[in-house]
Structures are given as C-alpha cells and as structure tokens.
Amino acid sequence: MPALNRWSEADAAAAIAHYGAQGIGADLALRTYSARLLGADPELVLHGGGNTSVKTTVTGLLGETIPVLCVKGSGWDLATIEPPGHPAVRLEPLQALRALPALSDEAMVAAQRQNLIDPAAPNPSVEALLHAFLPHKFVDHTHSIALLALADQPDAEALCRAVYGERVALVPYVMPGFDLALAAACAYEEAEARARAAGVELEGMVLLQHGLFSFGATAKQSYERMIALVRQAEERIAQARSAQPPGQPAAVPEPVAGAAAVLPILRGALGRAAEAEAAPARWLLALRGTPLALSVVNDPRLPDWARRGVATPDHVIRTKAFPLVLPPPPAAAAPEALAGWAAAVEQALAAYIAAYQAYFARQNARVGGIKKPLDPLPRLVAIPGLGLVGLGKSAAEAAVVADVAEAWAQTLLAAEAVGRFAPVNEPDTFDMEYWSLEQAKLGKGAEKPLARQVVLVTGGAGAIGAATARAFAAQGAEVAVLDRDGEAAAAVAAGCGKHALGLAGDVTDPAAVGAAVAAVTARFGGLDIVVSNAGAAWTGPIAELPDAELRASFELNLFAHQAVAQAAVAVFRAQDSGNPAAAADRPLLGGQLLFNVSKQALNPGPNFGAYGIAKAALLALMRQYALEGGAEAIRANGINADRIRSGLLDDAMIRERSAARGVSEAVYMAGNLLGREVRAADVADAFVALATLERSTGALLTVDGGNVAGMVR
C-alpha cells in the first residue's frame, strides 16, 4: 500500500488543544501527533521501531529556560505514544558530547540519564545523540519497507543517489550509538554543503541497510518529507517491477495438511529442543498464511533468501538472524504421513540449532569470547504451502514476530525486484543481536504462573465459564472461549486480552467440537489445558422422566465432555509425537483435562436424577482419563461445586428453592459450613489451582463452602 500523507490541520489543532489542557506545549503536542501518524503505518515502523524527536524548551525550577531534546523513550510505541513517551533531555550537554573521540554505550546511556529533566523518565532512545547532533527542530526516523528495498542493495549508495539526488545524506552502515551519531552528523554536514551547491534543500538522510530520517522546522514539514521520500522509493520499486518480463510463478506445493494438524507437531519439536537447551518448553505460534507469506515460502529460492539476513538490524532481536526452513507438510493429515514429516522437522530443527551455535561461536570468537549465548531456537519458521510462523513466549510476542516476518518478506520481494536483497552482514547482525541495549527492548520481567499455556474453556459465556476464562488469563494463559452463543463467547474473550479467541459451537456436536479445537490450535499452535465446563440441568422425578430428557442430559453432561476430551487428547499427543521413543518414555508437554463435575455426582438431590446420574458418569470419565493418560503426562481432575449463581442455578430457581425451605435467598445461598455464598470466581480459582498442581491427577476438588453430604469419601 503506498505511503499516504495523513496530516490533518484540524487533527493537529485538536492535538494542541487536547494536550494543552494537560499543560503540554504545542511543540510536544505536535510531536506526539505526527509520531502517531508514523506509528500508524506498519510499512514505516513496527512494534516499537523508529524514533522521533523535537528540540524545544522547558522552564526550570528557578524559572530559567532550558533547551531540551524531547526524544522517544525506551518502551514506547510510536503508534500509541503520548507526551511522556518523549522524555526531555538537556540538549546542550548532549551536543557537547560530539567533541569526544569515543564514548562507550554505558557512558552514553549514563550521560543521557544524567541530563533527563525528569529522573524517573524512561531511557531516551539509543539514537538520541543522532537526533541531538542534527540541527533541525523536528526529526523523524523510520524503517520504511520501500526505503529498505533500496538501502539493502549491493549498490545501495548509487541507487539511492539516483533516486534522491542531493536531497538526502547517505550514511554507510554503522551500528547505532555514539559512532553512528558522529558518522551521521559528518555525513549531514557534507551533504548539506553539496545540497546548497546544487540549489536544493536537504530533506532527509538514508542510513544504508538501516532506515530513513527526515527533518524540518515544523512537525508537518518533517512528516511530509518522510512521506514524500518513501513515495519516491515506492515509485522506483514500481518502475523496476513494471520493467521485468513476466516470470514463472513460484512453485506451489501440493495442498498440505492444515495448520491444526501441522502446528502442534512443530510446537512439540520446539519444546523438546528447548528442553535440551535449558530453555522454556512451551512456545506460542502465530501463523501468517497470507498471499505475501506464501509467495516467499513457496518460492524455490527460499533456502537462499532465508540465509540473507534481516531487513533492518533492529529486527534481529525479534526473528534472529535467519528463519528455520521446513520441508512442505504432507498433503494428507493421516498419522502415518505426519509421522514422516515430524521426523523431518526434528532433523531440520537440529540442523538449525547446530548452525546457530556455529554462528555464535564464529562471531563470539571475533569479539573476544565475551558474549553469553542466547538460546539457539528459531523465532521464525517458514513452511512451504502453509506460511510464515512467528514464535514467542506469548501470543502477543508471536504475533509481533509474524508481523516482522511479513515486513521481511515484503522488503525481500521488493529488493529482489530492484536488484538483489543484500542486508547487513553476519558480523553486524551478531553485534546487534547481542547488543545489550537492543536486548533490553524485549524486557526480562518474570512470567506469570500459566504463561505460555493455551486454555480452552467450554460453556465459556456462562457465569462459571466466563469467570474461569478471566482467571486463567490473569495468570498469563492464552485463552479460547467456546459457547453456543458466539457473540457472548467473543465478549468474554475480549475481556481476556487482545489475543484471546471467542468461538461459537455446540459441544454436543462432535464435528463442532473438532472444528473449535482445530481453530484453537491454528490460532495458538497447540493446546495445553481444557476446562470442560458446559452443562445444564434437567429436573423431574427419575421414575417419571421422559427417556428423551435423560438422553439429552447425557448428551450434554457426559458425551459432550467425552468429545471435548478426545479432541484435546489428540492435540496433546500430536505435540508429543515428533520423537516417538522419547515421547513414550517421558512425554514433555502432556496436557490437562479439567471437568466441572458438580456435587450432584456425590450428593444427588431429589428430582435431579437426570443431571446427577450424568454427572456421576462424568466423574467416572474423569477418573478413566486420569488412569489412562498418566503415562502420557495427561492429567485429569475435576471440580465438585455447589450452589453457584449461574445458568444452572438462576434467580428463579434460587427463589423457588429458598421459599421451599422457608429461608431467605441469602441464607439459602450461604447454606454451608462456612456460612458464606460460593461464587463463580471461587470455582474459577479452583480450576486454576488444579492447573498448577503438577503432581495431581484423578483429583476432585470441592468448592461448596462445606457440605458434609457432598464430601468425597
């Protein structure tokens, strides 16, 4: 999509008014506005990439005027940046650093922090000095895909000069930091002199194999220059494509097994490889099967392209230096066909790890052996016939990697149309990957207890299901919510996070259950926990109960749970299928089945036979799965809950039962040993607790406030 000039005078004025009401000056208000315009275009910047600045003034404690550089701070994303995302740094001390012949990264960061106006502000960008050394008031920096297609060429300097003339400065690749700031300042001054001689104005700066800068006296001027420079790059790419003779289409593999069959195998292989490298075993996967992704993974040149490198060095912390390329999956999803592919995945992954370790050894020796290796697992996987797969410790992180992968694919194809995709070399890539200031962008916070795990909750739109979905999400799990009411399921999922999945489906239909589980595995790459919660109560004396009602109860309260469990176990086994001997010996990922059993299985009530008998059978089903699944590390546990406000025990039933007993509704709901009503959230917490009990299976956890008749004997 071509770069669009989205500047609006009305929106700019609104930004000044909006932020002015918060005490923010016009300079920073417009800086925020135009930075967000850049951040809104993924073909300019992605996920925290790029940086922007404005030179302005603030008033000190003594009323003095202090020149400052307000530059993007660490951890902020241009798409959503607010004024605090451009922390103010005293400008003159930064500019004075240009007199130094050298400056270490640590000293640079310290100098920037020492000159922050607000000591609690985030670290300024690692390219803050580059912004400070340029004379313009507003400075914008992006990693434009179109620009990179020109800048990632063997003859990038000549190509960019032909496109832009003397309107831009050209800077050979230098790693970000003090050295780049110096190189850019010198290149700027030389280019400015040439531009004056040529009678043109210097509008920007191309960092070869890195990105694009624009600058100006106003936010609008700098922004519009950025868009104009990107458009020129786009025009050059379009010209190259139009001049090419029609080529042979990329080789398209035979139709391959779908993501639901393929991704769990990959996830399991990654888990086994991770464990061998002392890395976390569970990973989230994000598949991009777009025409763009398929055009790259289906091309016979993929193995060569995959070894070329990243589109811009900043991306290496997301995708590593190169993707793992797998063979095409089989056309059929039959177990025997997939078993052969699973073995090929193991071999390809082992080769990738060996290659990464060799890469680390080569480059670490070059820098004196001072680096500690990161885990050697890939972060990006290319699967012919299926697409590009991003890996991450969360669904959000995997999606970021997939976004960066598509940007790489787009840059690669555009660069190949112009000439040859030739990004930074291996030493420069390594230096960026192992640069402490770059790694700091990823954050090292502690993971929540159920992070990296995928949970499916059935009956997820009901009171207990919704509370359970939220409880698992709060503990870091990735959540899928299944309910007959698809809109309600989507609403619950929306409350569980941006990447949670809402699904419509009737659990009494095995085909619908299979489709739902397939959707979950295609979305996240696998499945770890199922909370089989959907249920309903049929009432009436058992001796008079119509046969159809008893059968309907068993369909929902027993057979539906069996369908869910069977579909889940198939995924659990697929994840542990790549190395049959090891899987039989000691399954790595396993899985969990958590059933909402109900106290009726232990303490049946009059006129609840249809429900209680089915629930008693469900308790037996849970124990059977515990018995048969233990050797595969598949745990099965249940909840014995009573008197929970929900679709089963609604307001009308509560009124009826409390009236029949001659007590108030509050007394009825608190009719237990603790004398307190048990809430849906209490049941949800119990499901989460069971999920964390790694050495428990076949257990029934009671959540009823204390009911002697319902206690497990």
N, C-alpha and C positions, 0 to 999 in steps of 0.2 A: 504494500500500500504506500503510495507516495507521501512524503512528508507534507503536512498541512500546516499553514500558518493559522493557529488558533487564537491569536491575540485578539482581545475584545476590549475596546476602550471602556465600555460600560462595566465589564467584569473587573478591569484594572481599577477603575474608580471605586467599585464596590469593595474591592480588597483593601484599598486605602481607608475607606470608611470603616469597614469591619475591624481591621486590626488597629486603626486609630482609636477606636473606642476602648481598646485594651492598653492604650498608651504606647503603641508601636508606631514609629515614624514611617513616612512614606517610602523611604529607601528600602527598608527591610520588608515593608508590606508588598512592594512591587517585586522585590527579590523572591519572596515567598510565592507570589502569584506566578511569575514566569518560570520558577523552578518546577512548580507543579505542572505547568504546561509541558515541560520537557519530560517529566517523570510519567506523564500520562501516555506517552508514546513508547511502546516496547521496542520499536525499531531504533530508538535513540538510547534509552537506558533500560536496564533490567535490575530489579531486586537490589536496590541499594547502590547500583553502579552510578558513575558520573559524579560530578560535584559542581557547585555553583557558589558564587561569592558576590559581595558588594562592599565597596570601600565607602565608609560613612563616618559619622562621629557620634560619640555618646558624651554625656555630661558626668564628670567625676564627682566624688564626694564633696570636694571643695568648690564645686561649680565650674571647674575647668573643662575645656573642650578637649576630648581625646580622640584623635584619629584611630579608627579601628577597621579591621577586616572582619566582616561577618561571613564566615565560610562554613559550608556544610560540615556537620559534626558526625562523628562515628555513630553508627547505629540508625541513622535516619535514612529514609527512602524518599527520593525526590517526588514520587507520586503522591505522597501524603504529608510532606514536610510542613511544619508550622514554624513560626518565628524562632522558637528555642532551638530548632534544628540548624540554625546558622549562628553558632556562638560567636560573640565578639572577642577578637584578639587585638591587642595593641599593635597597630600597623608599623610604626616606626622601628621598634625593636626587631620585628621580623625582617623588614627591609635592610636593616643594618647587617644582618647575617650574611648578606651577599658578599661582604668583604672577606669572608672566611675562605680558605682554600679547600677545606673539607669539613664535614660535620657528620657524626655518626647518627644512626637512626634514633638511638636512645637520647642523645643530646638534642636532636631536633624536636622530638616529642616533648622533652622536658622544657625546652625554650618556649614551645607553643603553649604548654600548660601554664608556665610561669607568667605568661602575658595575657591569659584569659581575664576578661573583666569579671566574669562570674567563675570563681574557682570550682564550683560544683558542676559546671557545664561539661558536656561530653568532649572527648578529644577532638580537636579540629582535624579535618581531612589530612591524609598523608601528603596531599598535594597543595596544602595551604601555602607553602612558600612559593610555589609556582604562581599561584594567584597573587600573592603579595608582590612578587617581582615584576609583574605586568603593570603598566601604568593606568590601565582603564578602570573606570568605576565599576562596571558590571562585567563579570567573566563567567562564561558557561563552558562546561566540559561534558561531552557525551561519548558513548561508544557506538555511534551510528553504524548500523549494519551496512548501509550503502558506502559510507566512507571507508569502512574496514575492507570492503571488497577491493578498493583501490589501494589502500595502505598495506594490505597483506599480499603484495606482489613482489617478484624479484626486482622489477624496475619501478618500484613504487614512487621513488623521488621524481623520476622523469615523467611518470604518468600523472602524478598529482600536479606537477608544474604545468603540464599541457592542459589540464582541466581548469586550474585556478589562476594561472599566470602568476603575477606578483602580488595577488590579493591575500595570499596566505604565507606564513612562515612554515618551513619544513624542518622537523627535528628528528634526526635518526633515533632509533630505539635506545632509550636509557631507562633503567628501572626507576620507578617512582621514588621520590625522596629528594634529598638535597642536590644530588648530582643532576637529576632531571630538571629541577628548578633552575640551576645555573645554566644548563645547556639550553633550556627554553628561553631564558632571558637573553642569552647571547644571540640565539637564532632570531628572536624577535627584533632585536636592535638592528641586526644586519638586514633583515627582511624589510624593516621599516624604511631604512635608507634606500633600498632598491625600489620600494613602492613609491617613495617620493620622487625618485628619479624618473620612474615610469609614469608619473602623474596619476597614480591610483592610491586608494586608501587601503591600508592593511586591515583586514576584517577578521582574520582568524589564523589558526595555527594547526597544522596536521602533525600529530605525533605518529610517526610511521610505525606500523604494526601495533598501534595502541588506541588512538582515538582522535577526536576533533575538539578544538577550542574555538570559541567566538568571543568577541568582546565589543564593548561600546560605551558611550557616555550615558546611555539610558538602558533600563531593563528591556524595553521594546526593541531598541536597536540591536542589542546583543542577541536577543531571542530571534529576531527576524533574520539576522545574519546567519545564525545557526541553521535555520530552516532553508535559507537560500543556498548555503554551501552544501547541505545534504541533497537538495534537489539537483544540484549540478552533478553530484556523484551518481544519483539515480538516472539522470539523463545519459551519462556516459555508459552505464551498465545497459540501459535500454538500447543504446546505439550499438553496443557490442553484440547484444543478443539478436538484434534485427539483421546484422550483417552475417550471422552464422548460417551456413546451409542447414537444411533440416537434417537432424541426426537420427540415429537409431534410438528408439525408446529404450529406457532402462529395462534390463531383463527382469521380468516379473515372475517370481516363483509360482509354482502351483499353489492353489489355495491351501493355506496352512491351518492347523488346529488353532482354535481361538484363544484369546488371552486367558480365559478361565481355566483352560487345560494347561497352558504353557507357563504362565507366570508363577504358579505355586512350585513348579519344578525348579525354576530359576531361583526362587526365594529360598528353597531348601538348600540348593547348592551353595548359595551365598552364605547361608547360615553355617554350613559345615566348614566352608573355607574360613569364615570369620572366626569360628571357634579355634581352629588350628593356629590362627594368628593372634589369639587372645583379644579379639575384637567382639563387640556385641553380636549375638547370633541372629537377631531379628532385624529385618530391614523392610521399609515400606517402598513400594514400587509405583511409579506413575508412568503409564504407557501413553505415548503420542503416536497414534496411527493415522496422522493427517497425510494428505497428499504430499506435502513438503517432506515430512519424515520418510514416507515410503519411497519418494523419489531418490533419496540418498541411500537408504538401506537396501533397496532393490538394485542398485547400480553395481555392475561388476567391478567398478573402480573403488568400491567401499574399502577393501583392505588397505589400499594405498592412502586414500583420503583419511582414514582413521589414524594413521601414523603421522599425519602432517602437523597436528597440534591444534591449539585453541584459537578462536577468532581474535581474542584480545587477552593479554596475560591475566587480567583480573578474573577471568572465568575459570582459571585452573583450580582455584580452591573449591569450586562447585563440581567440576566434572573430571578432575585430574587431567593429566596431560593428554590422554587418549582413551577412547572408549573400548570396551570389550566387544568384539565382533563374534557373534554366534552363527552357526550354520542354520539354514532355514528349518523350522519345525516340520514334522511330517504333515501330510495332508489330512490324515485321519487322527482322531483323538483316542484311538484304541490303545489300551495299556501297553501292548507289545511294541507298537510303533513309537509311543512316547518313551518307552524304556530305552530304546536305542538313542533317541535324541538326548535324554537325560545323561547318558554316559558321555555323549559328545560335549554337553555343557560342562561336565566335570573336567574334561580334558582341556577345553578352551579356557576355563577359569584358572586351572592350574598353570597353563602357559602364560596367561595374563599376569598372574601373581609373580611368576618367575621373571618375566620381562620387567615388571615394575621394580622388583628387588634389584635386578641388574642395573636399571636406570638409576636407582637411588645410589647403589654402590659406586657407579661411574662418577656421578655428579658430587656425591659426598666426598670422594677422594679429591676431586678438583678443588673443593673449598676447604680442604684440610681435615676432613673427617669429624667436623664439629656438630653435624646435624643428627638428630634422632629420627628414625624412620616413622612416618605415618603408616597407618595400616595400608596394606597393598591391594585392598579390594577396589574394584572399579566403582565409579559413581554413575557411569553412563554405559548402557548396553544397547548395541544395535542388533536387531533381529530381522533378517530378511523376511518379507512377507507380513511382518507384524508391525514394526515401527521402532522408535527410539524409546528407551525405558530409563527414566531417572530414578536413582536410588537415594534414600535419605533415612534419617532416624525418625522422621515423622512424615505424614502425608504432605504437610506444607513444604518441608525441605525437599522431598522427592519431586514435588510439582515445580519448585524453583529450578532444580536441576533439569527437568524436562523442558522448561521454558528456555533455559540457556542452551540446551541441546538444539532446540529448533532455531535459535538465533545462529548457532554454529552452522547448522545445515543451510540456512538462508545465505549466510556470508560465504560459505564454501561454494555454493552453486553460482552465486553472483560473481565471485572471484574467478572461478573456472571459466565463466562466460567471457570475462575480460581478458584473462590470460592464464595465470596459474596461481592457485592458492598457496601462499608461502608465508605463514605466520612466523612468530618468533621461534628461534632455535631451541634445542633441548636445554643448554645451559641457562639461557634466560628464563625458560619456562620453570626449570627447577628452582632458580633463585626466587621467583615469585611464589611458587607453591610452598616453599619452606621459609618464606619471609615472615617473621613473627608478627609484623604489623598487618600483614594480609590475613594470616590465620586468625588474628584477633577479631576480625569481622564476623567470624562464624559463631563466636561465643562458646563458652565452656561450662554453662550452667548445669547443675545436677538435673538428671532426668527424673520425671515422676515415676511412681512405682509400676504403672502399667504402660509406660511409654513403649513404643514400637509394636504394640499388640493391637490386633484388629478384632473388634467385638461386634457380633450381630445380635440384636435384641428383637425377638418376635413379640407381637402384641405391643409394639413399641409406642403406640399412641395412647394407650390406656394409662391409668394413674401409676401403676407399678412399673410398667414398661418405660414410660417417659422418665420417671424418677431414676430408674436403673440406667438408662442411656446417659442421662446427665451425670450420674455418679461415676460411671466409667470414664466419661470424657474428662471429668475433673481430675481423674487420676492419670491422665495422659494417654489413654487409649484412643484409637481411631474407631469411630462408631458408625454402624449402619443400623437403621431403624426400619423394621418391616411391620406393616399393618395392612389390614384390608382397606382402611381409609388412607389412600396415598397422600392426600393433602395434609392430613393430620400427621402422618409419618414425616413428611417433608418439614412441617412446622417444628416438630420435636427435634429433628436433625439440625435444623437451623440454629436451635438453641444449644447445640453441642459443638459448634465450631464451623468454620468456613468449609472444611473439607469433609464433614460428616455427610452421610448418604441416607436419603429417605427413599423407601421403596414401597410400592403397593403390591399386595399379593395375599392370597388366601392360603393359609398353611394347611388346609385340608386337601389342597390340590398339589400332589407331589410334583407336577410339572412346574407349577408356580414357585414352589419351594426351590426346585433346582435352578430355575431362572434367577431367583433372588440371590442364591448363594453364588451363582456364576457372576452376577453383577458386582457382588462384593469383592470377589477375587480379581475380577478385571479392573476394578477401581483401585484396590489397595495392593494387589499382588498375592494375597493369601488370606488366611483366616486363622485366628488363634482361640477365640472364645465364642461360644454360642450361649446366650441366655434364652432358653426355650420357655417362654413365659405365656404365650397366648392361651387363653382358656375361657370357658363360660360354664354357667351352672344351669342344669335342667332340674326342676323340682317336681315333686309328686310322690305319693306312696309307691314303693317299688312293686307291690303286688298288683297295682292298677296301672303302672306306667306303660304307655304305648311302646311297642317294640322299636318304632322309628325314633323315638326320643332317646332311648338308651343307646341305640346305634349312633345317633348324631353326637351324643356326648362322647362316646368312644372315638369317633372320628376326630373330634377336636382335641379332646383331653388325653388321648393316647396315641392314635395313629399319626396325627399331625406332628407330635413330638418325635415319633419314630422317623418320619420323613425328614424333618429338620436335622436330626442326629445323623441319619445315614448320609445326607448330603454334606454335612460338616466333616464327618469322618473321612469321606472320600478326599476332601481337600487336605485334611491333616496328613493322610497317607501319601498324597502326592508330594507334599512338602518334604517328606522324609524318604522319598523313593529314589533319589538320584544315586545313592550308594547302597544298594540292597543289603550287602553284608553288614555295613556299619549300622544301617537303619534297623536291621533285625537284632543286632547286638545291643545298640543303645540309641534309640531314636532321639533326635536332637530337639526338634520343635514340638512334637506331640500336639496336644490341643486340650481344650476343656469344654465339657458339656455341663451346663448348669440348668437345672429344671425347677420350675415353680410347681412343687408337689402339692402343697396345701395340707392343712391339718386334717382335712376330711379323709386322707389316706390312713390316718391313725385313730382318729376320733370321729367316726361317722355320726351324722345327725339325722334325725327323723325327716323323711321326705326329701332327703338329699342323696338318695341311693345312686341315681344316675351319675351324679358328679363324683361322689365319694368312691364308688367302685372303680370308675375310670381312673381316678387319681391314685387309688391303691395299685392299680396296674402300672401307672406311671412310675410309682416308687419302685416297683419290681423292675421296670425297664431301666431306670437309672442304675440300679444295682447290677443289672446284667452288663450294662456298658462299662461300669467300673471293673467288673470281673474280667471281661474280655478285652478291655482296652489298656489295662495296666502295662502289659508287655510292650505296648507301642507308645507309652508315655501319654496316653489319652486318659484324662481324669474325668470322672462323672460324679457330680454332687447335686444336692437339692436343697430347697428351702421349704420349711414347714411353717407357713404363716397363717394367721387367723385374724379375722375382723379388721380388714383393711378397707378403707373407703376406696371404692373402685367401681368398675363396670359390673363386677360380680355383686358387690355389696353397695348398692347405690342408696341414695337418700330415702327412697320409698321403702326399700327393704329394711333399712335401719329403723324407720318409724314403725313399721309393722312389727318387727321383732321386739323392739323396746316396749311397745304397747302391749304385746302378748305377755311380756314378763312383768309388766306393771312397774317399769322403771323409766327414768328419763333416757333420752338418747345418749347423753354424755356418760351416764352410769353404765349403760349397756356397752358402749364402745370401750369403756375402761374396765370391763368385767374380767380382770385377770389378777394374778397375784401381786403385780406391781401397782395395780390401780391406775394405769395410765393407758391412754389410747395409743395403739401402734399405727404408725404412719407408713405410707408408701415409701418414703425416704428411708425408713428403718429397714424395709425389705431390700431396697436398693443397696444400702450399705452392707447388708449381709451377703448379697451376691458378690459385691466387690471383695469382701473379706474372704469368701470361699476361693475367689480367683487368685488370691495371693498366697493361699495355703498350699505350697508346692508339694507337700508330702501327704496330702489328704485326698482320698478318693473313696467313693461309696458312702460319703457322709451326708447326714440330713441335719441341717442347722435350723433350730426352732426360733421363730420370731413372732411371738404372740403375747409377750408380757407376762407369761406364766400361766399355763393351763395344764393342770395335773393329768387330766384325761388325754391330752394331746402329747404328753411327753413320750419320747422314744423309749421303748422297753427292750 
